[in-house]
Amino acid sequence: MKTPSHLSGLRHLTAAASLTLLATVLTAADDALARDARATMEKATAFMRSISAGGGYLWRYSPDLKTRAGENEATPTQIWIQPPGTPSMGMVFLRAHEATGDARYLDAAKAAADALAVGQLESGGWDYLVDFDPKLGAAWYRKSDVGKVPAAEAVKRKNVSTFDDDNTQSAIRLLLAVADASKGANEPRDGRIREARDYALAKLLAAQRPNGGWPQRWTGVPVTAQEYPVQPARFPKTYPREHPKLNYNGYYTLNDNTHRDCVMTLLDAGKRLGRPEYRTAALKGGDFLILAQLPEPQPTWSQQYNAQLEPDWARAFEPPSVCSGESGGAMRLLIDLYLETGDEKYLEPLPRAIAWFKRSEISPGIWARMYEIGTNTPIYGDRDGKIKYRVEDLTPERQTGYSWKSAYGMPAVFSYYDEVKSAGRARILEKRKLAEAAAKTAKGRASRATALESRVRNAISSLDAQGRWLGSGGRKAGGQQITTGAFMMNMQVLADYLEAVK
């Protein structure tokens, strides 16, 4: 007859065996899902590479591949630079390589980076697209054309590096990352990638204005402090009330995070390459934001400034103004630079800007995108180049084609500033370090894997038989499309999961 103690022991053994069996079953399930995730990534990557041009990508493709587009319609020989184009695709391939160690993904990333090297302009950066058609591609003056194309012909070609829309900056970051991931490799394209990286960075430094800002677009010709003086931002005494149709390519631009992307790219370069001049230039970009803060009673920032650091017109629907979204981006970057350096000067502009925001709400937690200089009245723009005072006075296309009223992420910016001020730099950095370490523990990785599982299963099941993720092509393309956005989102999820279950 078994005693109670024997029965208790058996129950413990049975429970332990059950837990072991459950762990075995869960591990087998995890292994099966991981295998499916790897197979899905491989199939999707093979398909996308089959439709690439010269190693690069557009934004979307019709399922029959008869129509292709970046921001605009494109041809089969063209690739797009602006995210979510070729640099973005290259970065997700690198992420897949990092998570899996599979050399196929590094090869795909190198192919994308090499496409950028081939399309690099003599001015050091990139246009929105690269065309690999020999005849059509001759419309651009590329770095590889130097010494091969007569000067009289070169001046007729397009040679404008675009910093708007994270165009040139995203390309540089991919070159930096790919060169870093393939250190020691010496095949011809590795040399081209490193050469393009170094040339692009040198030109990004040359494009920086004396006060630390950058133009929206650059022809490769440096400017002087006489043309672009180093002085604080100011309001213009007068300005045209209708769009003057001037070329604003040389204007300092905060719109679309143009300035932030330059600063963050140079910080990345400084850390990867150990070159102090890149960090110095990035911090000079922070000094520009201090100069660019407008004076009271509107101590914020503008979308774009002329050479005198005055708010000025850009597109017909972008009049001189103080701007909520761009100001929020400037404030966040200044906080980031304080955490990067510990220099309090980067925080000094924020209390004044926050006070302006708190007195300029148009409803609780909502701001206009643009406020009129002097009156602080919300203003709006249209393609007729005239300033409007009501959204209802805009054409239907402009009412919906631009963000005119929003929170613009400002509550999060205010919270970020308050947290940094109250906790202090050392505590914030330590908190981030601990969170990063915790995420790498077995418990952290298991938690991450569990959180991702449903998205992983969706990514696997939604890939079609040809290896395509189909989704909405957006306003410009009706119906289902093959999009780089969908590819990158799903590949990121799968890579994150595989890293978590290693």
C-alpha positions in Angstrom: 0.0 0.0 0.0 1.3 3.4 -1.0 1.7 6.0 1.8 0.6 9.6 1.4 4.3 10.6 1.1 4.7 8.2 -1.8 1.6 9.6 -3.5 2.8 13.1 -3.0 6.1 12.2 -4.6 4.4 10.6 -7.5 2.3 13.7 -8.0 5.4 15.8 -8.1 7.1 13.5 -10.6 4.0 13.5 -12.7 3.8 17.3 -12.6 7.5 17.6 -13.5 7.1 15.1 -16.4 4.1 17.1 -17.6 6.1 20.3 -17.6 8.9 18.7 -19.4 6.5 17.3 -22.0 4.9 20.7 -22.3 8.2 22.4 -22.8 9.2 19.8 -25.4 5.9 20.4 -27.3 6.3 24.2 -27.1 9.9 24.0 -28.3 8.8 21.8 -31.2 6.1 24.3 -32.1 8.6 27.2 -31.9 11.0 25.3 -34.1 8.3 24.6 -36.7 7.2 28.2 -36.7 10.8 29.4 -37.0 11.4 27.0 -40.0 8.3 28.4 -41.7 9.4 32.0 -41.0 12.8 31.3 -42.6 11.2 29.6 -45.6 8.8 32.6 -46.0 11.7 35.1 -45.9 13.7 33.1 -48.4 10.7 32.8 -50.8 9.7 36.5 -50.5 13.3 37.7 -51.0 13.8 35.5 -54.1 10.7 37.0 -55.6 11.6 40.6 -54.8 15.1 40.2 -56.2 13.6 38.7 -59.4 11.8 42.0 -60.1 14.6 44.4 -59.0 16.5 46.6 -61.4 20.2 46.6 -61.1 19.8 45.5 -57.5 17.4 48.3 -56.6 13.7 48.8 -56.1 10.7 51.0 -56.6 7.8 51.4 -54.1 5.1 49.4 -55.8 4.4 47.1 -58.7 1.1 45.8 -60.2 0.7 42.0 -59.8 1.3 41.6 -63.5 4.3 43.9 -63.3 2.9 46.0 -66.2 2.9 49.2 -64.1 5.6 50.2 -61.6 6.1 53.3 -59.5 8.0 55.2 -56.9 6.3 58.4 -55.8 5.6 58.7 -59.5 5.1 56.2 -62.3 8.4 54.5 -63.3 9.9 52.2 -65.9 11.4 48.7 -65.5 14.9 50.2 -65.7 14.4 52.7 -62.8 14.8 52.4 -59.1 13.7 54.8 -56.4 15.9 56.3 -53.6 13.4 58.0 -51.3 12.1 55.7 -48.6 10.5 53.1 -48.9 12.8 52.6 -51.9 16.2 51.0 -52.4 18.0 52.1 -49.3 15.1 51.0 -47.1 15.0 47.6 -48.8 18.8 47.2 -48.4 18.4 47.9 -44.7 15.8 45.2 -44.2 18.0 42.7 -46.0 20.7 43.6 -43.6 18.3 43.1 -40.7 17.4 39.6 -42.1 21.1 38.8 -42.4 21.7 39.9 -38.8 18.9 37.8 -37.5 19.6 34.6 -39.5 23.3 34.8 -40.6 22.2 33.8 -44.1 24.6 35.1 -46.6 21.8 35.5 -49.2 20.5 38.5 -47.4 23.9 40.2 -47.2 24.2 39.6 -50.9 20.8 41.3 -51.5 21.9 44.3 -49.3 25.1 44.6 -51.2 23.3 44.5 -54.5 21.1 47.4 -53.3 24.1 49.4 -52.1 25.9 48.8 -55.3 22.9 50.1 -57.3 23.3 53.3 -55.3 27.0 53.5 -56.0 26.3 53.2 -59.7 23.7 55.9 -59.6 25.6 58.4 -57.3 25.8 61.9 -58.7 28.9 63.9 -59.1 27.5 66.3 -56.5 27.8 63.4 -54.1 24.2 62.4 -53.4 21.2 61.1 -55.3 18.2 62.3 -57.2 14.9 60.7 -56.4 15.6 57.9 -58.9 18.3 56.1 -60.8 17.7 54.9 -64.4 19.8 52.0 -65.6 18.8 52.5 -69.2 22.0 53.7 -71.0 20.3 56.3 -73.0 17.8 57.6 -70.4 20.5 57.4 -67.7 22.6 59.9 -69.6 20.3 62.6 -68.4 22.2 62.6 -65.1 25.8 63.6 -64.4 27.1 60.7 -62.3 30.3 60.4 -60.3 31.3 57.7 -62.7 31.0 60.1 -65.6 33.8 62.4 -64.3 36.6 62.5 -66.8 34.5 60.7 -69.4 32.0 63.3 -70.3 33.1 66.7 -71.8 32.5 69.7 -69.6 30.1 71.2 -72.1 27.9 68.1 -71.9 28.2 67.7 -68.1 26.7 71.1 -67.4 23.5 70.1 -69.3 22.9 67.0 -67.2 21.0 66.8 -63.9 23.4 66.9 -60.9 21.3 67.9 -57.9 21.7 66.0 -54.7 18.4 65.8 -52.8 18.3 66.0 -49.0 14.6 66.4 -48.9 12.5 63.3 -47.9 15.5 61.4 -46.4 16.7 60.8 -50.0 20.5 61.2 -50.0 20.8 60.6 -46.3 19.1 57.2 -46.4 21.4 56.1 -49.2 24.4 57.1 -47.2 23.2 55.2 -44.2 22.8 52.0 -46.3 26.3 52.4 -47.7 27.6 52.8 -44.1 25.8 49.8 -42.8 26.6 47.5 -45.7 30.3 48.4 -45.6 30.3 47.8 -41.9 28.6 44.4 -42.3 31.1 43.3 -45.0 34.4 44.5 -43.5 37.3 42.6 -45.0 35.4 41.7 -48.2 37.3 42.8 -51.3 35.2 41.9 -54.3 34.8 44.8 -56.8 31.4 45.9 -55.5 32.7 46.2 -52.0 35.2 48.7 -53.2 32.6 50.6 -55.1 30.4 50.7 -52.0 33.1 52.0 -49.7 34.2 54.6 -52.3 30.6 55.8 -52.8 30.2 56.0 -49.0 33.3 58.1 -48.5 32.5 60.4 -51.4 29.0 61.0 -50.3 30.1 61.8 -46.7 32.7 64.3 -48.0 30.1 66.0 -50.1 27.6 66.1 -47.2 30.2 68.0 -45.2 30.8 70.3 -48.2 27.1 71.0 -48.5 26.7 72.1 -44.9 26.2 75.9 -44.7 28.5 78.0 -42.5 25.8 78.1 -39.7 25.4 74.4 -39.6 22.3 74.0 -41.8 21.8 72.3 -45.1 20.0 73.2 -48.3 17.0 71.2 -49.5 18.9 70.3 -52.7 22.5 70.9 -53.6 24.3 71.2 -56.9 27.8 70.5 -55.5 28.9 74.2 -55.3 29.8 75.3 -51.7 28.6 78.7 -50.4 30.3 81.4 -48.3 29.4 83.0 -45.1 28.9 86.2 -47.0 26.1 84.6 -49.0 24.7 82.6 -46.1 25.7 84.6 -42.9 25.9 83.1 -39.5 23.2 85.0 -37.6 20.1 84.2 -35.5 16.8 83.7 -37.2 14.6 86.7 -37.6 11.2 87.5 -38.9 11.1 89.3 -42.3 9.9 92.9 -42.1 7.7 92.3 -45.1 7.1 89.3 -47.4 5.0 88.5 -50.5 1.4 87.6 -49.6 1.3 85.4 -52.8 3.7 82.8 -53.9 6.6 84.5 -55.7 7.7 81.4 -57.6 11.3 81.6 -56.6 13.7 78.7 -56.5 13.8 77.5 -52.9 16.2 74.6 -53.4 18.9 76.4 -51.5 16.8 77.2 -48.5 17.4 75.7 -45.1 14.8 73.1 -44.7 13.2 71.4 -41.7 10.2 70.1 -43.6 10.1 66.3 -43.8 12.8 66.0 -41.2 15.4 67.0 -43.8 17.7 68.6 -41.3 17.3 65.8 -38.7 18.2 63.2 -41.3 21.5 65.0 -42.1 22.4 65.2 -38.4 21.6 61.6 -37.6 23.4 60.3 -40.6 26.6 62.1 -39.6 26.3 60.8 -36.1 26.0 57.3 -37.5 29.0 57.8 -39.7 31.1 59.2 -36.8 30.3 56.1 -34.7 30.8 53.5 -37.4 34.0 55.0 -38.8 35.6 56.7 -35.8 36.0 59.9 -37.7 35.5 62.9 -35.4 34.8 65.3 -38.2 31.4 63.7 -38.9 30.4 64.1 -35.2 31.6 67.7 -35.2 29.4 68.4 -38.3 26.4 66.7 -36.7 26.7 68.8 -33.6 27.1 71.9 -35.7 23.8 70.9 -37.1 22.4 71.1 -33.6 23.9 74.6 -33.2 22.0 75.5 -36.4 18.7 74.7 -34.6 19.6 77.0 -31.8 20.2 79.8 -34.3 17.0 78.9 -36.2 14.7 79.3 -33.3 12.6 82.4 -34.0 12.4 85.2 -31.5 9.5 86.0 -29.2 6.6 86.2 -29.3 6.8 83.1 -31.6 9.9 81.2 -30.4 9.5 78.2 -32.6 10.8 77.1 -36.0 9.8 77.4 -39.6 9.5 74.8 -42.4 12.1 76.6 -44.5 14.3 79.7 -44.2 16.1 81.9 -46.8 19.8 82.8 -46.7 19.1 85.4 -44.1 17.5 82.8 -41.8 14.0 84.3 -42.3 10.9 82.2 -42.8 10.1 82.2 -46.6 8.0 80.6 -49.2 8.6 77.1 -50.5 5.9 75.4 -52.5 2.7 77.4 -53.5 0.9 76.0 -50.4 3.8 76.6 -48.0 3.9 80.3 -47.1 6.3 81.8 -44.6 5.0 80.8 -41.1 5.9 79.3 -37.8 5.2 75.5 -38.0 4.0 73.0 -35.4 5.3 69.7 -36.8 8.7 71.0 -37.8 9.1 72.7 -34.4 8.3 69.4 -32.7 10.9 67.6 -34.8 13.5 70.3 -33.9 12.7 70.1 -30.2 13.1 66.3 -30.2 16.4 66.5 -32.0 17.7 69.0 -29.5 16.8 66.7 -26.6 18.5 63.8 -28.5 21.7 65.9 -28.9 21.7 66.8 -25.2 21.6 63.1 -24.4 24.3 62.5 -26.9 26.6 65.2 -25.6 25.5 66.3 -22.1 25.6 69.9 -23.3 22.8 71.9 -21.7 22.8 74.4 -24.5 20.6 72.0 -26.5 17.9 72.2 -23.9 17.9 75.9 -23.4 15.5 76.8 -26.3 12.8 74.3 -25.2 11.0 76.1 -22.4 10.2 79.1 -24.6 9.0 76.8 -27.4 6.8 74.8 -25.0 5.3 77.9 -23.6 4.4 79.0 -27.1 2.7 75.6 -27.9 0.7 75.8 -24.7 -0.7 79.2 -25.6 -1.3 78.3 -29.3 -3.6 75.3 -29.2 -6.6 75.7 -31.5 -8.4 73.1 -29.4 -7.2 70.9 -26.5 -4.1 69.0 -27.7 -4.5 70.2 -31.3 -2.4 72.8 -33.2 -2.6 74.3 -36.7 0.3 73.2 -38.9 1.1 76.9 -39.8 0.7 80.1 -37.9 0.9 83.6 -39.4 4.0 85.6 -38.7 3.1 88.3 -36.2 -0.6 87.5 -35.6 -0.1 83.9 -34.6 -3.3 83.2 -36.6 -3.6 79.7 -38.2 -3.1 79.9 -41.9 -3.5 77.5 -44.8 -2.1 77.3 -48.4 -3.3 76.2 -51.8 -1.9 75.6 -55.2 -3.0 79.1 -56.3 -0.2 80.5 -54.0 -2.6 82.5 -51.9 -2.8 82.4 -48.1 -6.1 81.3 -46.7 -7.6 81.5 -43.2 -10.0 78.6 -43.2 -9.5 75.0 -44.3 -12.9 75.3 -46.0 -11.5 77.9 -48.4 -9.0 75.3 -49.8 -9.7 73.2 -52.9 -10.8 69.7 -52.0 -7.4 68.3 -53.2 -5.5 70.5 -50.7 -7.9 70.0 -47.9 -7.1 66.3 -47.8 -3.6 66.2 -49.4 -1.8 67.9 -46.6 -2.0 67.8 -42.8 -3.4 71.2 -41.6 -4.4 70.4 -38.0 -3.1 67.7 -35.6 -1.4 66.9 -32.3 1.8 66.5 -34.3 3.2 64.3 -31.6 3.7 67.3 -29.3 2.4 65.7 -26.1 5.1 63.1 -26.5 7.7 65.8 -27.0 6.6 67.6 -23.9 6.8 64.3 -21.9 10.2 63.5 -23.3 11.5 66.9 -22.2 10.0 66.6 -18.8 11.4 63.1 -18.3 14.9 64.2 -19.3 14.8 67.2 -17.1 13.5 65.4 -14.1 15.5 62.2 -14.3 18.7 63.6 -15.7 20.9 62.4 -18.5 22.8 59.8 -16.6 19.6 58.1 -15.3 18.0 58.2 -18.8 21.0 56.6 -20.4 21.3 54.0 -17.7 17.6 53.2 -18.0 18.0 52.6 -21.8 21.1 50.4 -21.2 19.2 48.3 -18.7 16.2 47.9 -21.0 18.5 46.9 -23.9 20.2 44.3 -21.7 16.8 43.0 -20.4 15.6 42.5 -23.9 18.5 40.3 -24.7 18.0 37.9 -21.8 16.2 34.6 -22.3 13.1 36.0 -20.5 13.1 39.1 -22.6 13.5 37.2 -25.9 10.8 34.7 -24.9 8.4 37.6 -24.2 9.3 39.2 -27.5 8.7 36.0 -29.4 5.3 35.5 -27.7 4.3 39.1 -28.5 5.3 38.6 -32.2 3.8 35.2 -32.8 0.4 36.2 -34.2 2.0 38.7 -36.6 4.5 36.0 -37.7 1.7 33.6 -38.5 -0.1 36.3 -40.4 3.1 37.2 -42.4 3.6 33.5 -43.3 0.0 32.9 -44.3 -0.4 36.1 -46.3 2.5 35.3 -48.6 1.1 34.0 -51.9 2.3 31.1 -54.0 4.6 33.3 -56.0 6.3 34.8 -53.0 4.5 38.1 -53.0 2.8 40.1 -50.2 0.0 42.0 -51.8 -1.6 45.0 -50.3 -3.1 48.4 -51.0 -1.2 50.5 -53.4 -2.6 53.7 -51.8 -4.4 56.6 -53.4 -2.3 56.6 -56.5 -2.8 53.0 -57.3 -6.1 51.2 -57.1 -6.4 47.6 -56.1 -3.8 45.1 -54.9 -0.2 45.9 -55.4 3.2 44.4 -54.6 4.7 47.0 -52.3 8.1 47.4 -50.7 6.3 48.7 -47.6 4.5 45.4 -47.1 7.7 43.4 -47.8 9.7 45.4 -45.3 7.1 45.3 -42.6 6.7 41.5 -42.8 10.4 40.8 -43.2 11.1 42.9 -40.1 8.6 40.9 -38.1 10.0 37.6 -39.2 13.6 38.7 -38.6 12.7 40.0 -35.1 11.0 36.7 -34.3 13.9 34.5 -35.5 16.3 36.6 -33.5 14.1 36.2 -30.4 14.0 32.4 -30.7 17.7 31.8 -31.4 
